[in-house]
Every structure is written in structure tokens, then in C-alpha cells.
Amino acid sequence: MSVTGKVVIALTVLALIAGATLPTPASAVQGLDRAAAAAGGAKLKKKAKAKTKKAVKKELPGGRTPGLSKPGSPTRIKVTNCAERRKAGRVATLKCKWKASGELRGRVPVRCTGRATFNARKKRVTRVSACKNREDPQAPLLAAPHDVRFGYFEDFSTHGDLWGELGASGADSFREGIAWKVLQPNPGGTPATWNWAPFDSVYARALATGVRPMWTFTSAPCWAAQSPCDPNGVNPVAAPSVGAYANAAAQIALRYPMSAAIEIWFEPNSAKFWGAPADPRGFSELVGAASAAIQATGTGVAVYSGGLAPGRAAADKLEMSKFLSRALAAGGIEGADAIGFHAVADVPFKPGNNPTKGYLGRLRINVQALDSELADAGVRRPIAVTELAFSTAGPKPYTDAQQAEALVSSYQVLRRIAEIPIVIVSRLLDNGDGSKVQGFGVVRSNGSKKPAYCRLAAARGAPTPAGCV
């Protein structure tokens, strides 16, 4: 060892003897305590995050409903910022923030945020805020499709040459209108004296074709209508004549007992089709009276409330969820066997059949909106889709191929929404006048088949109809 090294050692020994300060055992322990506390805190936060993830996943909506399809993309849950809350110097709880996004079971899109409380002593989550979904809620999809009645809307009393097309389409039902003012233009008289002839003919041909009618019963005659009455227009039923309307509806069921259903009115939330400003209370009373009368016949003919028009509120239309809410509050509509809905596209076509996007997502949003109103009222009723339509004419038309894809994809999605009893495509014949409504048809005015007719027949498992490749 060099002389310098020896000197250094000597001076160090002298310094120790003189009492120079060196780290004491107590301060060393304190340092270890701080390190241990930091490690323990990190471990506690890690446990809080893991437990919060599990708690959030358990509380997400739809998790316990059986028979739903698996998510298309799993729900991602991220837990952040677990802040300590101390009591008497110790960590009592951790307040964690979380966010979830992706899909729930049933292919329901979800995007929500919330908070959770983790109890440090009990090592468990004691509170989780509810997931308030920022996505528009969509009706959940079943893992497997169920059977539904299927058919087309058409005026067969006018287009009696279309029975062959209906029979070959895979349909088991169809929708036809009965105007009360045509059936019973004058008060009094027994039902045998009413004007049944045009509807008797339709009913007979229907049974011969192997399909069952769903009658849409609308338009009061002036003797039973609200004032003023337009003899050539649609007129709502006056309050004193609700019983007469109900009796007429029951007579339809008795005369045509093999009918699939009677629909009480058509788009009652629209002034155009109600015949006056929308009246949820008056409509609900009408449905309640007609439902009771039809069900009392013992025929088993179902009762559907008039199909509600979708879309935003307008000067001449009450938004359908608000209309249904008010009708349920008034009482009566819950007497129907199903709530009618008209699924008319209000979004542009986009390729692909992702059931959470575009027109399919909008379809599910609309169905769920009605289901939610029913649930809020403590009522459980299926949603009857009495009109499904995509137009190849008018503003922003679909192409023929797009119409076919949209109708088939929508039909398949509706078969995977629980309890949908019927899907009616509007309409069978496209008369080619260029309007949006007439662009709904799947058979052209010259009798040739649009792709939608052929693809729907295939989806129904029908033999390839004539004119389809």
C-alpha cells in the first residue's frame, strides 16, 4: 500500500473516533420504510385498477341477457388516475377513473366513462358509476335468428295480377288496407250489409295463394269522423265513434279469421296519415278499444298499433318515441299485441353489412328507442315491422343492387332481434313514377324483377322465381 493510502485510512479512523456523522441505523430504516411504502402504494394501485376493470365489466349493460351474440370487437376497459384518499395517515380508498369502448354482447356499441371507489382495507371495489352510453343504444342481436312472418305491402284489390309474384316470393303474409269509409260508408245497418266485396275477393285469393293478410284499418267515414271531414281524404275517428270503429275492426276479424293481424291505423304520429295533428291520447284510446273488441272475438287475430313513422319531429309529425311515450301514459295502446313501426331508410347507403353502422345501425337504434319507451312504462310488447323500405327513386335514391343488399341485410338483422313477429316490405310493385314511395317496389311496372325481389326470395328459402337468375 502506498503512503498516501495509509494516510487516508488513518484520517478516516480518526474521524470516526472524533464522532463524525455517518448514516445511522434509524435513518436507514426510514429510507427502507419509504421505499416499502412506495412499493406498497404501487401494488395497491395495481390491485385497484385490476379490481375496477372486473367491476366495470360486470356492471356493463346486457351482460346477463342469455342468447345474445358475441361482441364483434371486445369491450376495452381502461382505468386511469387512481388517486389515494387518506384517513388517519393511512390510505383508506382509491378513487379511480375508467372508460369503456367497443361492443357489448348482442353487438351493441358502447362508449362510456365513469368512476369507481376501491376500499384499501377490504381490497375490493365498493362503488362503480353506471355506464351512461354515449353511443345511441341499439337493439341487441341474438346469436341465432328466429322465424318471423314475412310479406309485402300491396293494393291487391287494384293489382290483382300480382298474386303469382307474391306466392313465389317466399312470403307467408301481406299487408292490405281497409278504409272504414269504404267498408261502412253509412251509419247503421248490420255488418252483412256493409261493402265487403273488394276485401272478400282479396281474402279468398290470399288463402288460395297460401298467404295470410294483415289489414291496415284506417280513415273514418264522415258520419264517424272529426269535424271538418274531407270525404276524399283521411279522417281521424271522432271520440263518440271510437266504439263503432272498434266494432268494425272486430267484424273484420270475424269475417276474415285466418288473418295474421289487424293494424290500427297507419303512421298516426304524422298529420298526413292521421288526418289531423298527431293525437297520442286519442290514438291510444282507439287502439285500446279496438284491441279489446278484436281479442273478444276469439279468432286469434293479432292486433298491431299503427306503424309509427321514424325520423325527426316536424311541423306535421311528432317524433315517434315522444308519441309512444305519451300514448302509453294515456293508456290503451298497451292492449295491442305488438307496437307497429315503419322502418323507412333515412340514411344514405354505405357498402358492407356491419350491423352496428349505417342503415342497419339506424334500424336497431329505432327499434331500441321504442323498446326503451315501453320499458320505461313497465310494458313489454314486441315491435312489429309493418313497413321496411329502401327507395330506388326520389331524393338520394339507392341503386337496384343497393336496395337488394339493404332489404336482405335488414331482414336478416330483424330476425336476430328478439320477439320481432313480422317484417313487411313496402312494396311489391314499383310503378316507376319517380317518387320515393313508388321507388320502394321490388317488381318493376313492366313485370320484371328487381334484384331485391330475387334476393329476398332466396333469403326466404323459396325456389328461384321466374325472372330471377
Phi, psi and omega per residue, in radians:
M1 nan 2.459 -3.122
S2 -1.299 2.898 3.108
V3 -1.101 -0.694 -3.133
T4 -1.065 -0.767 -3.131
G5 -1.081 -0.711 3.131
K6 -1.109 -0.690 3.131
V7 -1.090 -0.739 -3.129
V8 -1.080 -0.763 3.141
I9 -1.107 -0.744 -3.124
A10 -1.095 -0.803 -3.135
L11 -1.088 -0.646 3.128
T12 -1.110 -0.765 3.128
V13 -1.088 -0.780 3.122
L14 -1.052 -0.654 -3.134
A15 -1.149 -0.707 3.105
L16 -1.107 -0.725 3.135
I17 -1.114 -0.629 -3.104
A18 -1.334 -0.100 3.090
G19 1.572 0.440 3.082
A20 -1.037 2.507 -3.045
T21 -1.312 2.232 3.002
L22 -2.204 2.816 3.121
P23 -0.919 2.233 -3.137
T24 -1.569 2.803 3.079
P25 -1.012 -0.628 -3.106
A26 -1.139 -0.819 -3.131
S27 -1.162 -0.561 3.090
A28 -1.132 -0.718 3.116
V29 -1.112 -0.706 3.121
Q30 -1.070 -0.726 3.102
G31 -1.080 -0.728 3.101
L32 -1.128 -0.649 3.120
D33 -1.095 -0.750 3.138
R34 -1.110 -0.720 3.128
A35 -1.125 -0.728 3.133
A36 -1.154 -0.682 3.130
A37 -1.115 -0.739 3.116
A38 -1.086 -0.758 3.125
A39 -1.134 -0.708 3.121
G40 -1.141 -0.684 3.109
G41 -1.120 -0.732 3.115
A42 -1.121 -0.699 3.120
K43 -1.146 -0.678 3.137
L44 -1.153 -0.728 3.109
K45 -1.132 -0.676 3.110
K46 -1.090 -0.751 3.113
K47 -1.155 -0.700 3.130
A48 -1.075 -0.724 3.131
K49 -1.148 -0.765 -3.139
A50 -1.109 -0.772 -3.141
K51 -1.175 -0.639 3.124
T52 -1.135 -0.737 3.098
K53 -0.986 -0.801 -3.140
K54 -1.136 -0.711 -3.126
A55 -1.168 -0.720 3.116
V56 -1.127 -0.787 3.138
K57 -1.025 -0.689 -3.138
K58 -1.190 -0.563 -3.061
E59 -1.588 -0.133 3.123
L60 -1.088 2.490 -3.069
P61 -1.144 2.646 3.041
G62 1.439 -0.008 -3.041
G63 -1.215 -0.404 -3.054
R64 -1.829 -0.010 -3.126
T65 -1.318 2.142 -3.092
P66 -1.339 2.717 3.003
G67 1.429 0.091 -3.109
L68 -1.449 2.697 3.115
S69 -1.259 2.779 3.104
K70 -1.281 2.697 3.113
P71 -1.092 2.538 3.036
G72 -1.232 -0.608 3.028
S73 -2.371 2.285 -3.052
P74 -1.112 2.637 3.089
T75 -1.243 2.201 3.098
R76 -1.696 2.196 3.140
I77 -2.021 2.144 3.140
K78 -2.074 2.240 -3.140
V79 -1.904 2.236 -3.092
T80 -2.318 2.808 2.940
N81 0.885 1.069 3.032
C82 -1.444 1.733 -3.049
A83 -1.593 2.350 -3.128
E84 -1.311 2.469 2.985
R85 -2.141 2.060 -3.019
R86 -1.745 2.665 3.072
K87 -2.502 2.174 -3.101
A88 0.965 0.699 3.073
G89 1.391 -0.080 -3.133
R90 -1.968 2.703 3.072
V91 -1.247 2.057 -3.139
A92 -1.649 -0.815 -3.124
T93 -2.499 2.850 2.976
L94 -2.144 2.235 3.104
K95 -1.720 1.966 -3.058
C96 -1.916 2.510 2.997
K97 -1.752 2.538 3.137
W98 -2.471 2.762 3.019
K99 -2.501 2.528 -3.111
A100 -2.244 2.477 3.094
S101 -2.680 2.697 -3.119
G102 2.269 -2.352 3.123
E103 -2.304 2.513 2.989
L104 -1.571 3.023 3.000
R105 -1.036 2.495 -3.043
G106 1.601 0.146 -3.124
R107 1.011 0.743 3.136
V108 -1.722 2.026 3.112
P109 -1.112 2.488 -3.128
V110 -2.446 2.484 3.040
R111 -2.722 1.871 -3.093
C112 -2.617 2.831 3.098
T113 -2.268 2.818 3.131
G114 -3.003 -2.994 3.140
R115 -2.277 2.727 3.106
A116 -2.442 2.639 3.095
T117 -2.001 2.173 3.127
F118 -1.906 2.156 3.122
N119 -1.462 2.027 -3.051
A120 -1.173 -0.629 -3.115
R121 -1.293 -0.759 -3.110
K122 -1.447 -0.195 3.127
K123 0.992 0.756 3.102
R124 -2.654 2.796 3.115
V125 -1.431 2.215 -3.091
T126 -1.818 -0.249 3.136
R127 -2.697 2.347 3.059
V128 -2.325 2.241 3.107
S129 -1.236 2.640 -3.112
A130 -1.190 2.630 3.084
C131 -1.396 1.874 3.058
K132 -1.636 1.691 -2.989
N133 -1.102 2.174 3.096
R134 -1.454 -0.208 3.027
E135 -1.463 2.602 3.033
D136 -1.088 2.184 -3.109
P137 -1.045 2.402 3.129
Q138 -2.051 2.532 3.091
A139 -1.052 2.243 -3.121
P140 -1.167 2.603 -3.131
L141 -1.754 2.400 3.046
L142 -1.293 2.737 3.097
A143 -1.194 -0.587 -3.116
A144 -2.171 2.484 3.129
P145 -1.250 2.743 3.061
H146 -2.087 2.843 -3.137
D147 -1.262 2.500 3.022
V148 -2.360 2.680 2.946
R149 -1.225 2.573 -3.065
F150 -2.492 2.483 3.081
G151 -3.065 -2.879 -3.085
Y152 -2.208 2.661 2.927
F153 -1.544 2.355 3.027
E154 -2.872 2.720 3.059
D155 -1.606 1.485 -3.066
F156 -1.300 -0.303 3.055
S157 -1.202 -0.369 3.065
T158 -1.754 -0.731 -3.087
H159 -1.835 1.165 -3.107
G160 -1.280 -0.047 3.127
D161 -1.584 0.092 -3.060
L162 -1.774 0.110 -3.116
W163 -1.104 -0.619 3.119
G164 -1.106 -0.745 3.119
E165 -1.134 -0.678 3.122
L166 -1.149 -0.801 -3.105
G167 -1.103 -0.568 -3.099
A168 -1.523 -0.077 -3.002
S169 -1.471 -0.137 -3.023
G170 1.554 0.112 -3.136
A171 -1.323 2.581 2.964
D172 -2.082 0.002 -3.103
S173 -2.565 2.981 2.979
F174 -2.769 2.827 3.116
R175 -1.967 2.291 3.135
E176 -2.373 2.500 3.141
G177 -1.548 2.524 2.929
I178 -2.164 2.027 3.069
A179 -1.523 2.186 -3.136
W180 -1.023 -0.620 -3.123
K181 -1.175 -0.385 3.048
V182 -1.485 -0.734 -3.105
L183 -1.173 -0.771 -3.071
Q184 -2.349 1.264 -3.042
P185 -1.160 -0.392 -3.095
N186 -2.178 2.590 3.132
P187 -1.256 2.813 3.084
G188 1.361 -3.029 -3.119
G189 1.396 2.638 3.100
T190 -1.393 2.745 3.124
P191 -0.950 -0.502 -3.140
A192 -1.105 -0.383 -3.108
T193 -1.611 -0.037 -3.107
W194 -1.292 2.970 -3.076
N195 -1.516 1.352 -3.112
W196 -1.519 -0.264 -2.931
A197 -0.892 -0.901 -3.095
P198 -1.115 -0.530 -3.088
F199 -1.507 -0.530 3.025
D200 -1.031 -0.739 -3.134
S201 -1.098 -0.762 3.122
V202 -1.114 -0.777 -3.109
Y203 -1.093 -0.761 -3.141
A204 -1.101 -0.784 3.131
R205 -1.145 -0.612 3.125
A206 -1.075 -0.854 -3.125
L207 -1.125 -0.640 3.112
A208 -1.163 -0.514 3.141
T209 -1.467 -0.289 -3.136
G210 1.555 0.451 3.105
V211 -2.195 2.782 -3.108
R212 -2.025 2.392 -3.099
P213 -1.410 2.587 2.888
M214 -2.022 1.991 -3.055
W215 -1.610 2.263 3.021
T216 -1.720 1.964 -2.967
F217 -1.784 1.941 -3.025
T218 -2.385 -3.132 2.865
S219 1.045 1.653 -3.135
A220 -1.238 2.515 2.969
P221 -1.192 2.769 -3.048
C222 -1.053 -0.506 3.140
W223 -1.189 -0.311 -3.117
A224 -2.089 0.138 -3.012
A225 -1.723 2.840 2.991
Q226 -1.178 2.687 -3.137
S227 -1.744 2.444 0.017
P228 -1.382 2.710 -3.099
C229 -1.952 2.356 3.053
D230 -1.791 1.940 -3.090
P231 -1.052 -0.423 -3.109
N232 -1.790 0.069 -3.097
G233 -2.034 -2.965 3.076
V234 -1.614 2.272 -3.089
N235 -2.224 2.269 3.085
P236 -1.247 2.776 -3.104
V237 -1.351 2.310 3.045
A238 -1.231 2.567 -3.080
A239 -0.921 -0.740 -3.140
P240 -1.178 -0.237 -3.077
S241 -1.823 0.140 3.129
V242 -1.030 -0.721 3.120
G243 -1.102 -0.665 3.116
A244 -1.163 -0.688 3.077
Y245 -1.093 -0.804 -3.138
A246 -1.045 -0.723 3.116
N247 -1.113 -0.722 3.116
A248 -1.115 -0.701 3.098
A249 -1.085 -0.711 3.103
A250 -1.132 -0.637 3.121
Q251 -1.148 -0.585 3.062
I252 -1.093 -0.790 3.125
A253 -1.087 -0.703 -3.127
L254 -1.198 -0.662 -3.109
R255 -1.353 -0.536 -3.105
Y256 -2.153 1.182 -2.988
P257 -1.216 -0.252 3.096
M258 -1.568 0.173 3.107
S259 -1.140 2.566 3.092
A260 -1.291 -0.689 -3.086
A261 -2.945 2.854 2.950
I262 -2.105 2.172 3.134
E263 -1.695 2.177 -3.088
I264 -1.502 1.670 3.106
W265 1.384 -3.065 -3.022
F266 -2.502 2.074 3.118
E267 0.788 1.065 -3.082
P268 -1.189 -0.253 3.091
N269 -1.452 0.037 3.100
S270 -1.929 2.238 3.127
A271 -1.068 -0.553 -3.124
K272 -1.052 -0.692 -3.044
F273 -1.796 -0.307 3.015
W274 -1.401 -0.537 3.136
G275 1.676 0.066 -3.129
A276 -2.943 2.995 3.060
P277 -0.914 2.460 -3.082
A278 -0.906 2.382 -3.051
D279 -2.325 1.480 -3.097
P280 -0.981 -0.709 -3.121
R281 -1.151 -0.835 -3.142
G282 -1.104 -0.693 3.117
F283 -1.166 -0.743 -3.129
S284 -1.078 -0.691 3.089
E285 -1.104 -0.710 3.140
L286 -1.110 -0.785 3.131
V287 -1.114 -0.764 -3.131
G288 -1.055 -0.790 -3.134
A289 -1.167 -0.767 -3.129
A290 -1.178 -0.676 3.127
S291 -1.064 -0.832 -3.137
A292 -1.068 -0.725 -3.118
A293 -1.185 -0.748 -3.136
I294 -1.177 -0.786 -3.121
Q295 -1.134 -0.504 3.121
A296 -1.239 -0.262 3.132
T297 -1.254 -0.373 -3.118
G298 1.277 0.210 -3.117
T299 -1.376 -0.354 -3.073
G300 1.430 0.090 3.084
V301 -1.183 2.214 -3.112
A302 -1.284 2.752 3.098
V303 -2.091 2.170 3.061
Y304 -1.990 2.366 2.993
S305 -1.210 2.657 -3.065
G306 -0.959 2.358 -3.111
G307 -0.994 2.189 -3.108
L308 -1.437 2.431 3.120
A309 -1.392 2.308 3.129
P310 -1.417 -3.056 3.069
G311 1.687 3.044 -3.086
R312 -1.247 2.781 3.062
A313 -1.144 2.607 3.112
A314 -2.502 3.094 -3.128
A315 -1.028 -0.535 -3.100
D316 -1.945 0.278 -3.110
K317 -2.586 2.348 3.045
L318 -1.659 2.262 -3.128
E319 -0.940 2.394 -2.895
M320 -1.098 -0.662 3.141
S321 -1.140 -0.724 3.120
K322 -1.150 -0.696 3.122
F323 -1.085 -0.825 -3.121
L324 -1.119 -0.709 3.126
S325 -1.020 -0.782 -3.121
R326 -1.227 -0.631 3.107
A327 -1.145 -0.708 3.110
L328 -1.153 -0.682 3.119
A329 -1.128 -0.612 3.137
A330 -1.260 -0.566 -3.137
G331 1.548 2.442 3.132
G332 2.250 -0.835 -3.070
I333 -1.134 -0.455 3.132
E334 -1.178 -0.182 3.072
G335 -1.280 -0.305 3.113
A336 -1.213 2.719 3.099
D337 -1.356 -0.406 3.119
A338 -2.725 2.746 3.111
I339 -1.731 2.127 -3.105
G340 -1.333 2.552 -3.122
F341 -2.535 2.391 3.093
H342 -1.844 1.902 -3.096
A343 -1.580 1.422 3.133
V344 -1.815 2.190 -3.012
A345 -1.048 2.349 3.040
D346 -2.221 0.317 3.100
V347 -2.258 2.602 3.118
P348 -1.139 2.731 3.107
F349 -1.264 2.404 2.972
K350 -2.297 2.372 -3.084
P351 -1.136 2.780 -3.101
G352 1.672 2.685 -3.100
N353 -2.107 0.718 3.036
N354 -1.109 2.056 -3.031
P355 -1.263 0.002 3.122
T356 -1.833 -0.070 -3.011
K357 -2.115 2.907 2.959
G358 0.967 -2.454 -3.081
Y359 -1.160 -0.513 3.106
L360 -1.256 -0.717 3.065
G361 -1.092 -0.723 3.123
R362 -1.121 -0.693 3.098
L363 -1.023 -0.805 -3.122
R364 -1.214 -0.609 3.084
I365 -1.087 -0.761 -3.126
N366 -1.138 -0.756 3.129
V367 -1.105 -0.749 -3.133
Q368 -1.156 -0.603 3.117
A369 -1.053 -0.724 3.111
L370 -1.232 -0.735 3.092
D371 -1.021 -0.694 -3.120
S372 -1.152 -0.699 3.100
E373 -1.110 -0.710 3.098
L374 -1.098 -0.789 -3.129
A375 -1.089 -0.712 3.133
D376 -1.084 -0.506 3.139
A377 -1.582 0.020 -3.129
G378 1.266 0.479 -3.107
V379 -2.065 2.405 3.074
R380 -2.085 1.972 3.107
R381 -2.458 2.521 3.051
P382 -1.235 2.854 3.087
I383 -1.824 2.041 3.128
A384 -1.604 2.061 -3.132
V385 -1.538 1.611 -3.047
T386 -1.580 0.040 2.988
E387 -2.756 2.153 3.044
L388 -2.208 2.114 -2.969
A389 -2.580 2.429 2.976
F390 -2.382 2.176 -2.992
S391 -1.661 2.485 3.028
T392 -1.773 0.296 3.140
A393 -2.477 3.082 3.112
G394 1.326 -2.865 -3.129
P395 -1.200 2.418 3.120
K396 0.857 1.002 -3.092
P397 -1.291 2.702 2.942
Y398 -1.462 2.648 2.974
T399 -1.286 2.939 3.099
D400 -1.013 -0.734 -3.126
A401 -1.183 -0.670 3.119
Q402 -1.171 -0.699 3.083
Q403 -1.033 -0.754 -3.131
A404 -1.093 -0.817 -3.135
E405 -1.109 -0.734 -3.096
A406 -1.162 -0.751 -3.129
L407 -1.165 -0.774 -3.119
V408 -1.162 -0.799 3.140
S409 -1.094 -0.700 3.134
S410 -1.159 -0.739 3.090
Y411 -1.024 -0.775 -3.114
Q412 -1.183 -0.653 3.096
V413 -1.162 -0.740 -3.124
L414 -1.113 -0.545 3.075
R415 -1.190 -0.240 3.140
R416 -1.857 0.170 3.001
I417 -1.786 2.199 -3.001
A418 -0.975 2.366 2.933
E419 1.255 0.117 3.028
I420 -1.086 2.062 -3.043
P421 -1.547 -0.436 -2.987
I422 -2.715 2.569 3.028
V423 -2.294 2.041 3.124
I424 -1.945 2.086 3.092
V425 -1.481 2.328 3.098
S426 -1.994 2.019 0.057
R427 -2.390 -3.019 -3.130
L428 -1.389 -0.868 -3.047
L429 -1.742 2.315 3.025
D430 -1.855 1.897 -3.060
N431 -1.427 -0.047 2.996
G432 1.281 0.421 -3.119
D433 -1.454 0.006 3.072
G434 1.558 -0.130 3.135
S435 -1.388 2.775 3.133
K436 -1.052 -0.770 -3.094
V437 -1.093 -0.793 -3.107
Q438 -1.274 -0.331 3.028
G439 -1.283 -0.087 3.094
F440 -1.199 -0.417 -2.960
G441 -1.097 2.745 3.113
V442 -2.014 -0.087 2.996
V443 -2.086 2.209 -3.086
R444 -1.261 2.839 -3.084
S445 -1.074 -0.397 3.092
N446 -1.550 0.091 3.095
G447 1.604 -0.171 3.122
S448 -1.297 2.708 -3.030
K449 -1.634 2.336 2.954
K450 -1.329 2.759 3.107
P451 -0.955 -0.559 -3.103
A452 -1.078 -0.702 3.137
Y453 -1.055 -0.801 -3.077
C454 -1.201 -0.749 -3.095
R455 -1.244 -0.607 3.074
L456 -1.181 -0.673 3.081
A457 -1.056 -0.735 3.117
A458 -1.139 -0.718 3.124
A459 -1.107 -0.495 3.118
R460 -1.481 -0.090 3.131
G461 1.389 0.338 3.140
A462 -1.416 2.630 3.004
P463 -1.009 2.605 -3.096
T464 -1.006 2.054 -3.118
P465 -1.217 2.776 3.051
A466 -1.041 2.398 -3.132
G467 1.580 -0.066 3.079
C468 -1.907 2.516 -3.141
V469 -1.690 nan nan
